[in-house]
Amino acid sequence: MRGELFRCLLFLSIGLSTGIGATPDARDSPTNKPSLPPPPKIPQQILPLVSQAEQSFAQGNLGKADALYSKALAVAPNVPSLLVSAAAVKTKMGNLEESRSVLRKALSIDLDNAPAWQLLGMNALEQKKDQEAFAFLTQATLLNDNNPRAHNYLGMAAGRKGWSEASEQELRRAVELDPRYADANFNLAVLYLGRTPPLIELARRHYQRALDLGAQRDPAIEKLIAKAVAGQPSNSSPSTLP
């Protein structure tokens, strides 16, 4: 989860200030009369500072990124996208409670901020707070159904609660949105291996797909696949490890 977590945090941090992956806001829908003002945007004069913070984060210089975001927030303390980016750095640094506090401030300004809900859910997963994670990530996907990472993490939260069908639905949605999403394919392989009886061919297929997309081999998973194959009835179709 660590590698995927960093990629997701980096996407959140950079995407929020550039508009990449921006969440469609129901308040802007032509079928809804605007009832709330749009959330504040990053002031033009601190965009270079924010860009430096993003670059530092991408390079793994978390201390510098944290300091730069703090400077930016001193100028613009109520910009939700900036707060979420700063929280992403704190999450990567392991300061989950600080991140949570910053995210709650972002949501107090913009309750429809899907990235804030997503990062809250990711933090809760990291802290083994599965019920909170499920609730937060559900909200993130309701606000933006087209985010494969939110669906992947929601699938993980559902799986931890033992909700296999819900987990499968979310993970399959993640792969549908991004067929090249290695982590979601890997998680599907784990899910299918955990079924009773194991869905061996589906597990093998998604594990191989994850490897093809750059995931590292997992000896424990391969051992489980081999064990499941060995336990198949003799008249079953043979299945081989990737």
MDAnalysis code that builds the backbone (N, CA, C; Angstrom):
import MDAnalysis as mda
import numpy as np

u = mda.Universe.empty(726, n_residues=242, atom_resindex=np.repeat(np.arange(242), 3), trajectory=True)
u.add_TopologyAttr("name", ["N", "CA", "C"] * 242)
u.add_TopologyAttr("resid", np.arange(1, 243))
u.add_TopologyAttr("resname", ["MET", "ARG", "GLY", "GLU", "LEU", "PHE", "ARG", "CYS", "LEU", "LEU", "PHE", "LEU", "SER", "ILE", "GLY", "LEU", "SER", "THR", "GLY", "ILE", "GLY", "ALA", "THR", "PRO", "ASP", "ALA", "ARG", "ASP", "SER", "PRO", "THR", "ASN", "LYS", "PRO", "SER", "LEU", "PRO", "PRO", "PRO", "PRO", "LYS", "ILE", "PRO", "GLN", "GLN", "ILE", "LEU", "PRO", "LEU", "VAL", "SER", "GLN", "ALA", "GLU", "GLN", "SER", "PHE", "ALA", "GLN", "GLY", "ASN", "LEU", "GLY", "LYS", "ALA", "ASP", "ALA", "LEU", "TYR", "SER", "LYS", "ALA", "LEU", "ALA", "VAL", "ALA", "PRO", "ASN", "VAL", "PRO", "SER", "LEU", "LEU", "VAL", "SER", "ALA", "ALA", "ALA", "VAL", "LYS", "THR", "LYS", "MET", "GLY", "ASN", "LEU", "GLU", "GLU", "SER", "ARG", "SER", "VAL", "LEU", "ARG", "LYS", "ALA", "LEU", "SER", "ILE", "ASP", "LEU", "ASP", "ASN", "ALA", "PRO", "ALA", "TRP", "GLN", "LEU", "LEU", "GLY", "MET", "ASN", "ALA", "LEU", "GLU", "GLN", "LYS", "LYS", "ASP", "GLN", "GLU", "ALA", "PHE", "ALA", "PHE", "LEU", "THR", "GLN", "ALA", "THR", "LEU", "LEU", "ASN", "ASP", "ASN", "ASN", "PRO", "ARG", "ALA", "HIS", "ASN", "TYR", "LEU", "GLY", "MET", "ALA", "ALA", "GLY", "ARG", "LYS", "GLY", "TRP", "SER", "GLU", "ALA", "SER", "GLU", "GLN", "GLU", "LEU", "ARG", "ARG", "ALA", "VAL", "GLU", "LEU", "ASP", "PRO", "ARG", "TYR", "ALA", "ASP", "ALA", "ASN", "PHE", "ASN", "LEU", "ALA", "VAL", "LEU", "TYR", "LEU", "GLY", "ARG", "THR", "PRO", "PRO", "LEU", "ILE", "GLU", "LEU", "ALA", "ARG", "ARG", "HIS", "TYR", "GLN", "ARG", "ALA", "LEU", "ASP", "LEU", "GLY", "ALA", "GLN", "ARG", "ASP", "PRO", "ALA", "ILE", "GLU", "LYS", "LEU", "ILE", "ALA", "LYS", "ALA", "VAL", "ALA", "GLY", "GLN", "PRO", "SER", "ASN", "SER", "SER", "PRO", "SER", "THR", "LEU", "PRO"])
u.atoms.positions = np.array([
    [0.823, -1.206, 0.000],
    [0.000, 0.000, 0.000],
    [0.856, 1.253, 0.000],
    [2.108, 1.157, 0.489],
    [2.937, 2.340, 0.640],
    [3.221, 3.019, -0.697],
    [3.634, 2.211, -1.718],
    [3.938, 2.813, -3.001],
    [2.718, 3.442, -3.629],
    [1.605, 2.746, -3.584],
    [0.361, 3.276, -4.126],
    [-0.074, 4.500, -3.340],
    [0.129, 4.499, -2.016],
    [-0.242, 5.637, -1.190],
    [0.505, 6.878, -1.635],
    [1.818, 6.749, -1.869],
    [2.591, 7.916, -2.284],
    [2.128, 8.429, -3.638],
    [1.881, 7.524, -4.590],
    [1.417, 7.957, -5.910],
    [0.082, 8.685, -5.803],
    [-0.781, 8.177, -4.945],
    [-2.095, 8.799, -4.783],
    [-1.964, 10.163, -4.114],
    [-1.116, 10.260, -3.099],
    [-0.904, 11.532, -2.416],
    [-0.303, 12.549, -3.371],
    [0.635, 12.113, -4.206],
    [1.258, 13.009, -5.165],
    [0.224, 13.509, -6.164],
    [-0.637, 12.614, -6.619],
    [-1.699, 12.997, -7.547],
    [-2.618, 14.025, -6.898],
    [-2.974, 13.794, -5.635],
    [-3.827, 14.736, -4.922],
    [-3.159, 16.089, -4.808],
    [-1.899, 16.095, -4.419],
    [-1.191, 17.347, -4.183],
    [-1.055, 18.179, -5.452],
    [-0.614, 17.542, -6.539],
    [-0.398, 18.276, -7.782],
    [-1.714, 18.548, -8.500],
    [-2.593, 17.575, -8.500],
    [-3.845, 17.719, -9.233],
    [-4.738, 18.817, -8.687],
    [-4.703, 19.041, -7.379],
    [-5.600, 20.022, -6.780],
    [-5.272, 21.438, -7.220],
    [-4.015, 21.769, -7.334],
    [-3.657, 23.132, -7.699],
    [-3.721, 23.371, -9.200],
    [-3.598, 22.284, -9.993],
    [-3.619, 22.449, -11.443],
    [-4.996, 22.246, -12.045],
    [-5.885, 21.612, -11.264],
    [-7.209, 21.320, -11.777],
    [-7.328, 19.935, -12.360],
    [-6.207, 19.169, -12.406],
    [-6.257, 17.793, -12.910],
    [-7.118, 16.961, -11.983],
    [-8.053, 16.233, -12.550],
    [-8.887, 15.381, -11.721],
    [-9.835, 16.156, -10.838],
    [-10.121, 17.392, -11.210],
    [-11.002, 18.209, -10.383],
    [-12.381, 17.577, -10.295],
    [-13.008, 17.742, -9.158],
    [-14.299, 17.118, -8.908],
    [-15.424, 17.959, -9.467],
    [-16.314, 17.375, -10.277],
    [-17.483, 18.123, -10.709],
    [-18.308, 18.524, -9.500],
    [-18.715, 19.770, -9.439],
    [-19.440, 20.283, -8.288],
    [-20.910, 20.389, -8.627],
    [-21.756, 19.738, -7.831],
    [-23.203, 19.760, -8.080],
    [-23.750, 21.176, -8.051],
    [-23.044, 22.068, -7.349],
    [-23.527, 23.437, -7.266],
    [-23.412, 24.151, -8.599],
    [-22.556, 23.614, -9.509],
    [-22.371, 24.223, -10.816],
    [-23.262, 23.586, -11.877],
    [-24.036, 22.569, -11.495],
    [-24.894, 21.888, -12.462],
    [-25.992, 22.818, -12.931],
    [-26.283, 22.817, -14.245],
    [-27.338, 23.692, -14.750],
    [-28.702, 23.341, -14.200],
    [-28.861, 22.146, -13.655],
    [-30.161, 21.751, -13.115],
    [-30.318, 22.148, -11.655],
    [-29.248, 22.724, -11.064],
    [-29.312, 23.143, -9.677],
    [-29.019, 24.626, -9.574],
    [-29.836, 25.326, -8.840],
    [-29.576, 26.726, -8.594],
    [-28.446, 26.845, -7.580],
    [-27.445, 27.671, -7.872],
    [-26.339, 27.817, -6.926],
    [-26.844, 28.314, -5.577],
    [-26.481, 27.592, -4.523],
    [-26.912, 27.982, -3.180],
    [-25.733, 28.359, -2.303],
    [-24.528, 27.942, -2.737],
    [-23.331, 28.241, -1.972],
    [-22.296, 28.885, -2.885],
    [-21.507, 29.812, -2.365],
    [-20.443, 30.389, -3.186],
    [-19.369, 29.347, -3.447],
    [-18.666, 29.456, -4.561],
    [-17.581, 28.507, -4.816],
    [-16.486, 28.667, -3.774],
    [-15.764, 27.580, -3.477],
    [-14.678, 27.673, -2.489],
    [-13.563, 28.580, -2.992],
    [-12.828, 29.207, -2.088],
    [-11.724, 30.100, -2.502],
    [-10.672, 29.346, -3.308],
    [-10.076, 30.066, -4.255],
    [-9.012, 29.494, -5.069],
    [-7.657, 30.019, -4.609],
    [-6.599, 29.342, -5.049],
    [-5.249, 29.747, -4.674],
    [-4.940, 31.108, -5.297],
    [-4.556, 32.092, -4.493],
    [-4.223, 33.418, -5.036],
    [-3.060, 33.347, -6.024],
    [-3.135, 34.173, -7.038],
    [-2.126, 34.168, -8.090],
    [-0.719, 34.388, -7.549],
    [-0.599, 35.232, -6.534],
    [0.739, 35.614, -6.084],
    [1.492, 34.484, -5.376],
    [0.787, 33.440, -4.927],
    [1.495, 32.351, -4.249],
    [1.591, 31.087, -5.095],
    [1.167, 31.177, -6.341],
    [1.265, 30.001, -7.215],
    [2.708, 29.511, -7.379],
    [3.702, 30.409, -7.519],
    [5.089, 29.914, -7.585],
    [5.509, 29.169, -6.316],
    [5.056, 29.643, -5.162],
    [5.365, 28.983, -3.895],
    [4.745, 27.588, -3.844],
    [3.503, 27.503, -4.295],
    [2.813, 26.218, -4.324],
    [3.503, 25.261, -5.298],
    [3.947, 25.789, -6.427],
    [4.658, 24.962, -7.400],
    [5.949, 24.396, -6.799],
    [6.660, 25.220, -6.032],
    [7.864, 24.741, -5.365],
    [7.535, 23.633, -4.355],
    [6.425, 23.815, -3.648],
    [6.004, 22.803, -2.672],
    [5.693, 21.481, -3.367],
    [5.011, 21.554, -4.505],
    [4.685, 20.347, -5.263],
    [5.947, 19.642, -5.742],
    [6.900, 20.410, -6.235],
    [8.148, 19.820, -6.720],
    [8.912, 19.152, -5.578],
    [8.926, 19.804, -4.424],
    [9.616, 19.225, -3.266],
    [8.964, 17.916, -2.851],
    [7.648, 17.886, -2.878],
    [6.918, 16.672, -2.526],
    [7.226, 15.559, -3.513],
    [7.207, 15.896, -4.806],
    [7.476, 14.899, -5.842],
    [8.894, 14.336, -5.718],
    [9.818, 15.152, -5.238],
    [11.204, 14.722, -5.074],
    [11.450, 14.020, -3.746],
    [10.421, 13.954, -2.896],
    [10.556, 13.285, -1.610],
    [11.119, 14.159, -0.507],
    [11.249, 15.450, -0.766],
    [11.742, 16.381, 0.252],
    [10.539, 16.871, 1.064],
    [10.088, 16.031, 1.974],
    [8.831, 16.291, 2.666],
    [8.926, 17.471, 3.625],
    [10.056, 17.611, 4.312],
    [10.210, 18.721, 5.243],
    [10.096, 20.058, 4.541],
    [10.758, 20.176, 3.388],
    [10.694, 21.419, 2.619],
    [9.281, 21.654, 2.097],
    [8.650, 20.586, 1.588],
    [7.284, 20.724, 1.078],
    [6.343, 21.188, 2.179],
    [6.482, 20.612, 3.363],
    [5.632, 20.988, 4.494],
    [5.828, 22.458, 4.854],
    [7.081, 22.898, 4.873],
    [7.373, 24.294, 5.211],
    [6.810, 25.253, 4.162],
    [6.937, 24.875, 2.893],
    [6.433, 25.736, 1.817],
    [4.907, 25.828, 1.838],
    [4.249, 24.700, 2.094],
    [2.789, 24.749, 2.193],
    [2.353, 25.586, 3.392],
    [3.108, 25.533, 4.477],
    [2.792, 26.353, 5.650],
    [2.885, 27.836, 5.305],
    [3.895, 28.203, 4.520],
    [4.028, 29.594, 4.091],
    [2.847, 30.006, 3.210],
    [2.467, 29.102, 2.305],
    [1.341, 29.406, 1.423],
    [0.047, 29.568, 2.218],
    [-0.143, 28.711, 3.221],
    [-1.356, 28.783, 4.031],
    [-1.375, 30.014, 4.933],
    [-0.213, 30.547, 5.245],
    [-0.175, 31.782, 6.023],
    [-0.770, 32.941, 5.229],
    [-0.665, 32.851, 3.887],
    [-1.230, 33.874, 3.011],
    [-2.690, 33.569, 2.683],
    [-2.975, 32.286, 2.469],
    [-4.327, 31.874, 2.055],
    [-4.776, 30.694, 2.915],
    [-5.204, 30.946, 4.148],
    [-5.489, 29.861, 5.088],
    [-6.797, 29.110, 4.839],
    [-7.631, 29.636, 3.960],
    [-8.966, 29.053, 3.785],
    [-9.219, 28.535, 2.378],
    [-8.160, 28.112, 1.704],
    [-8.305, 27.536, 0.360],
    [-8.326, 26.018, 0.495],
    [-9.479, 25.371, 0.269],
    [-9.579, 23.923, 0.482],
    [-8.549, 23.103, -0.278],
    [-8.310, 23.436, -1.555],
    [-7.360, 22.641, -2.337],
    [-5.959, 22.734, -1.754],
    [-5.593, 23.897, -1.241],
    [-4.281, 24.080, -0.624],
    [-4.190, 23.315, 0.693],
    [-5.272, 23.317, 1.445],
    [-5.309, 22.567, 2.704],
    [-5.158, 21.069, 2.450],
    [-5.812, 20.553, 1.423],
    [-5.718, 19.124, 1.123],
    [-4.299, 18.766, 0.678],
    [-3.677, 19.641, -0.121],
    [-2.304, 19.381, -0.541],
    [-1.364, 19.345, 0.657],
    [-1.544, 20.285, 1.583],
    [-0.711, 20.305, 2.791],
    [-0.961, 19.056, 3.631],
    [-2.215, 18.630, 3.699],
    [-2.549, 17.418, 4.458],
    [-1.916, 16.181, 3.839],
    [-1.826, 16.147, 2.509],
    [-1.203, 15.001, 1.830],
    [0.258, 14.851, 2.236],
    [0.947, 15.973, 2.381],
    [2.337, 15.925, 2.825],
    [2.420, 15.384, 4.253],
    [1.538, 15.864, 5.113],
    [1.537, 15.407, 6.508],
    [1.229, 13.913, 6.595],
    [0.348, 13.439, 5.734],
    [0.062, 12.003, 5.689],
    [1.311, 11.216, 5.320],
    [2.013, 11.668, 4.287],
    [3.230, 10.981, 3.855],
    [4.296, 11.005, 4.945],
    [4.311, 12.069, 5.746],
    [5.274, 12.178, 6.840],
    [4.884, 11.315, 8.037],
    [3.670, 10.765, 8.008],
    [3.198, 9.938, 9.110],
    [2.459, 10.708, 10.181],
    [2.227, 11.996, 9.936],
    [1.508, 12.829, 10.908],
    [0.004, 12.782, 10.607],
    [-0.589, 11.632, 10.861],
    [-1.970, 11.401, 10.415],
    [-2.980, 12.257, 11.162],
    [-2.767, 12.493, 12.443],
    [-3.713, 13.316, 13.191],
    [-3.654, 14.775, 12.737],
    [-2.442, 15.263, 12.441],
    [-2.319, 16.620, 11.908],
    [-3.019, 16.705, 10.554],
    [-2.806, 15.694, 9.731],
    [-3.451, 15.653, 8.423],
    [-4.971, 15.664, 8.579],
    [-5.459, 14.875, 9.497],
    [-6.902, 14.791, 9.743],
    [-7.472, 16.148, 10.137],
    [-6.745, 16.865, 10.998],
    [-7.204, 18.181, 11.444],
    [-7.270, 19.167, 10.285],
    [-6.246, 19.140, 9.431],
    [-6.221, 20.042, 8.276],
    [-7.354, 19.692, 7.306],
    [-7.611, 18.412, 7.108],
    [-8.678, 17.986, 6.197],
    [-10.053, 18.381, 6.720],
    [-10.232, 18.296, 8.011],
    [-11.523, 18.701, 8.590],
    [-11.745, 20.207, 8.402],
    [-10.663, 20.977, 8.456],
    [-10.802, 22.409, 8.181],
    [-11.208, 22.613, 6.728],
    [-10.583, 21.866, 5.809],
    [-10.944, 21.981, 4.394],
    [-12.424, 21.666, 4.184],
    [-12.909, 20.635, 4.856],
    [-14.313, 20.239, 4.693],
    [-15.264, 21.221, 5.371],
    [-14.789, 21.923, 6.381],
    [-15.640, 22.949, 7.007],
    [-15.880, 24.112, 6.058],
    [-14.982, 24.262, 5.072],
    [-15.115, 25.322, 4.072],
    [-15.843, 24.812, 2.843],
    [-15.542, 23.593, 2.454],
    [-16.128, 22.986, 1.249],
    [-16.465, 21.527, 1.540],
    [-17.686, 21.276, 1.929],
    [-18.109, 19.931, 2.313],
    [-18.138, 18.974, 1.130],
    [-18.153, 19.507, -0.082],
    [-18.209, 18.674, -1.281],
    [-16.821, 18.425, -1.877],
    [-15.790, 18.562, -1.074],
    [-14.425, 18.378, -1.562],
    [-14.077, 16.897, -1.543],
    [-14.211, 16.239, -2.683],
    [-13.978, 14.793, -2.768],
    [-12.555, 14.389, -2.381],
    [-11.510, 15.120, -2.820],
    [-10.156, 14.722, -2.403],
    [-9.956, 14.746, -0.893],
    [-10.609, 15.673, -0.199],
    [-10.489, 15.712, 1.267],
    [-11.104, 14.464, 1.883],
    [-12.287, 14.073, 1.410],
    [-12.914, 12.850, 1.919],
    [-12.052, 11.626, 1.608],
    [-11.473, 11.612, 0.387],
    [-10.637, 10.470, 0.006],
    [-9.423, 10.346, 0.925],
    [-8.748, 11.460, 1.176],
    [-7.547, 11.404, 2.010],
    [-7.898, 11.075, 3.454],
    [-9.030, 11.568, 3.937],
    [-9.492, 11.162, 5.268],
    [-9.665, 9.645, 5.329],
    [-10.242, 9.085, 4.265],
    [-10.446, 7.640, 4.219],
    [-9.137, 6.880, 4.155],
    [-8.183, 7.379, 3.385],
    [-6.879, 6.736, 3.295],
    [-6.167, 6.761, 4.649],
    [-6.265, 7.906, 5.343],
    [-5.676, 8.003, 6.678],
    [-6.318, 6.997, 7.631],
    [-7.648, 6.893, 7.554],
    [-8.356, 5.974, 8.439],
    [-7.955, 4.523, 8.156],
    [-7.765, 4.176, 6.882],
    [-7.288, 2.836, 6.534],
    [-5.921, 2.574, 7.159],
    [-5.062, 3.564, 7.069],
    [-3.715, 3.428, 7.613],
    [-3.756, 3.223, 9.127],
    [-4.761, 3.829, 9.779],
    [-4.903, 3.731, 11.232],
    [-5.774, 2.554, 11.658],
    [-6.184, 1.713, 10.694],
    [-7.032, 0.549, 10.958],
    [-8.418, 0.952, 11.469],
    [-8.854, 2.147, 11.130],
    [-10.199, 2.596, 11.495],
    [-11.112, 2.315, 10.303],
    [-11.460, 1.037, 10.152],
    [-12.111, 0.587, 8.923],
    [-13.516, 1.157, 8.733],
    [-14.262, 1.320, 9.822],
    [-15.609, 1.866, 9.709],
    [-15.562, 3.310, 9.203],
    [-14.655, 4.114, 9.783],
    [-14.502, 5.492, 9.326],
    [-14.019, 5.518, 7.882],
    [-13.057, 4.671, 7.565],
    [-12.527, 4.636, 6.207],
    [-13.628, 4.356, 5.199],
    [-14.475, 3.389, 5.507],
    [-15.566, 3.037, 4.593],
    [-16.504, 4.227, 4.398],
    [-16.842, 4.917, 5.487],
    [-17.754, 6.055, 5.398],
    [-17.143, 7.204, 4.598],
    [-15.887, 7.531, 4.891],
    [-15.240, 8.644, 4.202],
    [-15.059, 8.358, 2.713],
    [-14.632, 7.141, 2.394],
    [-14.381, 6.802, 0.991],
    [-15.672, 6.652, 0.201],
    [-16.728, 6.218, 0.875],
    [-18.035, 6.190, 0.220],
    [-18.438, 7.598, -0.192],
    [-18.232, 8.562, 0.706],
    [-18.552, 9.951, 0.394],
    [-17.706, 10.452, -0.775],
    [-16.428, 10.065, -0.795],
    [-15.555, 10.494, -1.891],
    [-16.052, 9.980, -3.234],
    [-16.492, 8.717, -3.281],
    [-16.962, 8.155, -4.551],
    [-18.328, 8.706, -4.940],
    [-19.136, 9.064, -3.958],
    [-20.424, 9.685, -4.272],
    [-20.223, 11.055, -4.924],
    [-19.207, 11.770, -4.469],
    [-18.926, 13.092, -5.018],
    [-18.199, 13.023, -6.353],
    [-17.425, 11.966, -6.548],
    [-16.704, 11.786, -7.814],
    [-16.590, 10.302, -8.109],
    [-17.539, 9.804, -8.898],
    [-17.591, 8.373, -9.199],
    [-16.521, 7.956, -10.198],
    [-15.815, 8.913, -10.781],
    [-14.856, 8.598, -11.837],
    [-13.412, 8.548, -11.357],
    [-13.213, 8.425, -10.054],
    [-11.867, 8.378, -9.496],
    [-11.515, 6.931, -9.153],
    [-10.661, 6.286, -9.943],
    [-10.362, 4.873, -9.694],
    [-9.688, 4.639, -8.344],
    [-8.877, 5.579, -7.893],
    [-8.171, 5.387, -6.626],
    [-9.129, 5.387, -5.445],
    [-10.115, 6.246, -5.484],
    [-11.110, 6.248, -4.412],
    [-11.852, 4.918, -4.368],
    [-12.186, 4.379, -5.544],
    [-12.887, 3.089, -5.580],
    [-11.976, 1.962, -5.097],
    [-10.696, 2.025, -5.429],
    [-9.761, 1.001, -4.967],
    [-9.685, 0.996, -3.438],
    [-9.521, 2.158, -2.851],
    [-9.417, 2.230, -1.391],
    [-10.747, 1.864, -0.722],
    [-11.858, 2.237, -1.347],
    [-13.153, 1.842, -0.803],
    [-13.299, 0.325, -0.852],
    [-12.823, -0.291, -1.924],
    [-12.839, -1.747, -2.011],
    [-12.006, -2.391, -0.921],
    [-10.871, -1.782, -0.602],
    [-10.035, -2.293, 0.482],
    [-10.766, -2.185, 1.818],
    [-11.436, -1.051, 2.042],
    [-12.167, -0.859, 3.302],
    [-13.300, -1.873, 3.435],
    [-14.028, -2.102, 2.331],
    [-15.114, -3.077, 2.352],
    [-14.577, -4.482, 2.612],
    [-13.441, -4.806, 1.994],
    [-12.833, -6.117, 2.197],
    [-12.433, -6.343, 3.639],
    [-11.909, -5.325, 4.284],
    [-11.513, -5.456, 5.685],
    [-12.720, -5.718, 6.593],
    [-13.865, -5.219, 6.180],
    [-15.076, -5.435, 6.973],
    [-15.746, -6.761, 6.629],
    [-15.160, -7.515, 5.690],
    [-15.716, -8.804, 5.332],
    [-16.817, -8.732, 4.306],
    [-16.977, -7.589, 3.662],
    [-18.029, -7.413, 2.663],
    [-17.442, -7.709, 1.279],
    [-17.367, -8.982, 0.962],
    [-16.661, -9.428, -0.233],
    [-17.292, -8.902, -1.523],
    [-18.610, -8.957, -1.618],
    [-19.269, -8.523, -2.849],
    [-19.087, -7.029, -3.065],
    [-19.222, -6.241, -2.000],
    [-19.025, -4.791, -2.118],
    [-17.584, -4.484, -2.497],
    [-16.656, -5.215, -1.897],
    [-15.243, -5.024, -2.214],
    [-14.979, -5.316, -3.685],
    [-15.510, -6.429, -4.173],
    [-15.318, -6.783, -5.580],
    [-15.892, -5.713, -6.494],
    [-17.079, -5.221, -6.162],
    [-17.732, -4.205, -6.987],
    [-16.860, -2.953, -7.107],
    [-16.310, -2.503, -5.983],
    [-15.496, -1.290, -5.998],
    [-14.177, -1.504, -6.732],
    [-13.537, -2.643, -6.499],
    [-12.263, -2.913, -7.163],
    [-12.440, -3.078, -8.675],
    [-13.529, -3.715, -9.059],
    [-13.802, -3.864, -10.493],
    [-14.107, -2.507, -11.127],
    [-14.765, -1.643, -10.374],
    [-15.029, -0.285, -10.872],
    [-13.706, 0.464, -11.067],
    [-12.770, 0.280, -10.140],
    [-11.466, 0.927, -10.264],
    [-10.754, 0.473, -11.535],
    [-10.785, -0.828, -11.801],
    [-10.132, -1.366, -12.997],
    [-10.872, -0.938, -14.266],
    [-12.182, -0.839, -14.184],
    [-12.969, -0.369, -15.323],
    [-12.573, 1.064, -15.684],
    [-12.381, 1.902, -14.661],
    [-12.016, 3.298, -14.894],
    [-10.575, 3.427, -15.368],
    [-9.709, 2.559, -14.864],
    [-8.292, 2.599, -15.233],
    [-7.775, 1.171, -15.396],
    [-7.872, 0.611, -16.599],
    [-7.442, -0.777, -16.819],
    [-5.970, -1.019, -16.504],
    [-5.174, 0.035, -16.428],
    [-3.746, -0.111, -16.161],
    [-3.422, 0.138, -14.683],
    [-4.401, 0.014, -13.828],
    [-4.243, 0.261, -12.396],
    [-3.747, -1.023, -11.732],
    [-2.434, -1.104, -11.520],
    [-1.825, -2.336, -11.019],
    [-2.341, -2.711, -9.634],
    [-2.451, -1.737, -8.745],
    [-2.824, -2.049, -7.365],
    [-4.244, -2.615, -7.271],
    [-5.161, -2.082, -8.086],
    [-6.524, -2.598, -8.061],
    [-6.565, -4.031, -8.581],
    [-5.792, -4.323, -9.618],
    [-5.717, -5.700, -10.121],
    [-5.132, -6.631, -9.062],
    [-4.099, -6.180, -8.375],
    [-3.498, -6.986, -7.322],
    [-4.517, -7.255, -6.211],
    [-5.262, -6.225, -5.823],
    [-6.255, -6.392, -4.757],
    [-7.373, -7.341, -5.176],
    [-7.733, -7.319, -6.458],
    [-8.728, -8.273, -6.951],
    [-8.198, -9.702, -6.863],
    [-6.925, -9.884, -7.154],
    [-6.327, -11.217, -7.045],
    [-6.413, -11.728, -5.610],
    [-6.090, -10.866, -4.668],
    [-6.170, -11.240, -3.248],
    [-7.609, -11.575, -2.869],
    [-8.546, -10.757, -3.341],
    [-9.961, -10.988, -3.039],
    [-10.417, -12.351, -3.550],
    [-10.088, -12.674, -4.798],
    [-10.548, -13.934, -5.386],
    [-9.881, -15.135, -4.733],
    [-8.667, -14.968, -4.257],
    [-8.010, -16.066, -3.536],
    [-8.678, -16.318, -2.191],
    [-9.283, -15.273, -1.630],
    [-9.922, -15.404, -0.328],
    [-11.329, -15.956, -0.374],
    [-11.864, -16.163, -1.568],
    [-13.213, -16.718, -1.686],
    [-13.198, -18.200, -1.305],
    [-14.380, -18.701, -0.935],
    [-14.532, -20.117, -0.606],
    [-15.536, -20.741, -1.564],
    [-15.085, -21.599, -2.486],
    [-13.679, -21.926, -2.762],
    [-13.005, -20.781, -3.519],
    [-11.669, -20.782, -3.559],
    [-10.960, -19.710, -4.273],
    [-11.315, -19.697, -5.757],
    [-11.455, -18.496, -6.319],
    [-11.670, -18.357, -7.756],
    [-10.282, -18.263, -8.399],
    [-9.705, -19.425, -8.645],
    [-8.281, -19.512, -8.965],
    [-7.938, -18.800, -10.266],
    [-8.708, -19.051, -11.305],
    [-8.362, -18.484, -12.602],
    [-8.464, -16.956, -12.581],
    [-9.505, -16.429, -11.929],
    [-9.627, -14.971, -11.830],
    [-8.478, -14.392, -11.004],
    [-8.124, -15.073, -9.926],
    [-7.009, -14.613, -9.094],
    [-5.715, -14.605, -9.904],
    [-5.462, -15.688, -10.604],
    [-4.236, -15.793, -11.402],
    [-4.189, -14.716, -12.478],
    [-5.339, -14.491, -13.121],
    [-5.404, -13.526, -14.221],
    [-5.105, -12.105, -13.727],
    [-5.738, -11.723, -12.601],
    [-5.525, -10.359, -12.103],
    [-4.133, -10.193, -11.501],
    [-3.603, -11.256, -10.918],
    [-2.238, -11.178, -10.396],
    [-1.244, -10.983, -11.543],
    [-1.420, -11.753, -12.614],
    [-0.545, -11.610, -13.778],
    [-0.673, -10.211, -14.381],
    [-1.901, -9.703, -14.438],
    [-2.114, -8.361, -14.977],
    [-1.384, -7.323, -14.118],
    [-1.453, -7.483, -12.806],
    [-0.754, -6.560, -11.907],
    [0.754, -6.608, -12.153],
    [1.292, -7.816, -12.329],
    [2.721, -7.947, -12.619],
    [3.075, -7.266, -13.934],
    [2.252, -7.473, -14.947],
    [2.495, -6.865, -16.252],
    [2.511, -5.343, -16.169],
    [1.757, -4.801, -15.202],
    [1.657, -3.351, -15.050],
    [2.694, -2.786, -14.087],
    [3.581, -3.653, -13.600],
    [4.680, -3.145, -12.789],
    [4.654, -3.496, -11.321],
    [3.646, -4.223, -10.868],
    [3.612, -4.633, -9.461],
    [4.731, -5.634, -9.184],
    [5.228, -5.631, -7.963],
    [6.270, -6.573, -7.589],
    [5.663, -7.949, -7.323],
    [6.443, -8.985, -7.642],
    [5.980, -10.339, -7.367],
    [5.811, -10.515, -5.870],
    [4.810, -11.303, -5.493],
    [4.517, -11.558, -4.081],
    [4.574, -13.069, -3.844],
    [5.632, -13.543, -3.204],
    [5.773, -14.993, -2.987],
    [4.587, -15.597, -2.229],
    [4.010, -14.853, -1.295],
    [2.876, -15.382, -0.522],
    [1.669, -15.611, -1.426],
    [1.408, -14.664, -2.324],
    [0.292, -14.816, -3.260],
    [0.546, -15.987, -4.198],
    [1.761, -16.098, -4.703],
    [2.074, -17.183, -5.626],
    [1.965, -18.544, -4.935],
    [2.325, -18.578, -3.673],
    [2.208, -19.821, -2.917],
    [0.735, -20.206, -2.748],
    [-0.111, -19.202, -2.474],
    [-1.540, -19.470, -2.326],
    [-2.161, -19.945, -3.628],
    [-1.739, -19.323, -4.747],
    [-2.258, -19.747, -6.045],
    [-1.837, -21.187, -6.332],
    [-0.560, -21.498, -6.078],
    [-0.074, -22.861, -6.311],
    [-0.808, -23.865, -5.435],
    [-1.057, -23.496, -4.189],
    [-1.769, -24.381, -3.263],
    [-3.204, -24.604, -3.728],
    [-3.847, -23.518, -4.184],
    [-5.227, -23.636, -4.665],
    [-5.301, -24.507, -5.906],
    [-4.322, -24.351, -6.807],
    [-4.285, -25.168, -8.021],
    [-4.095, -26.633, -7.669],
    [-3.200, -26.899, -6.707],
    [-2.929, -28.283, -6.298],
    [-4.150, -28.938, -5.680],
    [-5.009, -28.113, -5.090],
    [-6.191, -28.653, -4.434],
    [-7.373, -28.837, -5.338],
    [-7.235, -28.480, -6.617],
    [-8.334, -28.645, -7.561],
    [-8.562, -30.126, -7.848],
    [-9.834, -30.507, -8.113],
    [-10.116, -31.892, -8.539],
    [-9.346, -32.218, -9.810],
    [-9.012, -33.474, -9.979],
    [-8.186, -33.904, -11.114],
    [-8.830, -33.627, -12.444],
    [-10.173, -33.529, -12.487],
    [-10.839, -33.286, -13.768],
    [-11.008, -31.809, -14.066],
    [-10.434, -30.939, -13.173],
    [-10.525, -29.504, -13.418],
    [-9.526, -29.089, -14.482],
    [-9.789, -27.992, -15.109],
    [-8.844, -27.478, -16.090],
    [-7.583, -27.042, -15.392],
    [-6.421, -27.381, -15.911],
    [-5.158, -26.998, -15.243],
    [-4.963, -25.490, -15.266],
    [-4.313, -25.022, -14.232],
    [-3.980, -23.603, -14.145],
    [-2.534, -23.491, -13.699],
    [-1.819, -22.584, -14.273],
    [-0.406, -22.455, -13.948],
    [-0.132, -21.083, -13.330],
    [0.949, -21.053, -12.575],
    [1.374, -19.788, -12.005],
    [1.866, -18.883, -13.113],
    [1.744, -17.573, -12.922],
    [2.246, -16.660, -13.952],
    [3.756, -16.753, -14.046],
])
